[in-house]
Amino acid sequence: MTNEEFNCWINGYLALATEEFITTKQLVIIKNHINLVLSVEGVLDFNIEHFLAFIEETIKTSAPIPFSDFKETWCKIAA
């Protein structure tokens, strides 16, 4: 998966998701997709790198995050 493909994938995922809160399992799945980018391209673009840091911090805290806040975070990072 390339950086551009991840951007398309996450935007589609966020557009279709209807959950109230994002789960740790979902965060791990997103992180795994980011790791695919890293394995294919060897580098993450700036936005994805910062999004990964946000995801890793969220996983550490295990605090429930409203899906709307998660989506808003990606939109701010990707803007």
C-alpha positions in Angstrom: 0.0 0.0 0.0 1.3 3.4 -0.9 0.9 6.7 1.0 -1.7 7.8 -1.6 -3.5 4.5 -1.3 -3.7 4.8 2.4 -5.1 8.3 2.2 -7.8 7.0 -0.1 -8.5 4.0 2.1 -8.7 5.9 5.4 -11.0 8.6 3.8 -13.3 5.8 2.5 -13.3 4.1 5.9 -14.1 7.2 7.8 -16.8 8.2 5.3 -18.6 4.8 5.7 -18.1 4.1 9.4 -21.2 4.5 11.6 -19.8 3.5 15.0 -20.2 5.8 18.0 -16.8 5.1 19.3 -13.6 3.8 17.7 -12.3 0.6 19.3 -8.8 -0.5 20.0 -9.2 -3.3 17.4 -10.1 -0.7 14.8 -7.1 1.4 15.7 -4.8 -1.7 15.4 -6.3 -2.4 11.9 -5.6 1.2 10.9 -2.1 1.0 12.3 -1.5 -2.3 10.4 -2.5 -0.5 7.2 0.0 2.3 8.0 2.6 -0.4 8.5 1.9 -1.7 5.0 2.7 1.7 3.7 6.0 1.7 5.6 6.9 -1.7 4.3 6.1 -0.8 0.6 7.4 2.7 0.5 9.9 2.8 3.3 8.7 6.2 4.5 5.4 7.7 5.6 4.2 11.1 4.4 4.0 13.8 7.0 0.3 13.5 7.6 0.3 9.7 8.0 3.3 9.9 10.3 1.5 12.3 12.7 -1.7 10.2 12.4 0.2 7.1 13.4 1.6 9.0 16.5 -2.0 9.9 17.4 -3.2 6.3 17.0 -0.3 4.9 19.1 -1.0 7.4 21.9 -4.7 6.6 21.8 -4.0 2.8 22.0 -1.7 3.4 25.0 -4.4 5.4 26.9 -7.2 2.9 26.1 -9.7 5.8 26.5 -12.8 5.6 24.4 -12.8 8.1 21.6 -15.9 9.2 19.8 -15.7 8.3 16.2 -16.5 11.9 15.2 -13.5 13.2 17.2 -11.3 10.5 15.6 -12.5 11.5 12.1 -12.0 15.2 12.9 -8.4 14.5 14.0 -7.6 12.9 10.7 -9.3 15.8 8.8 -7.2 18.3 10.7 -3.9 16.4 10.2 -4.6 15.8 6.5 -5.7 19.4 5.7 
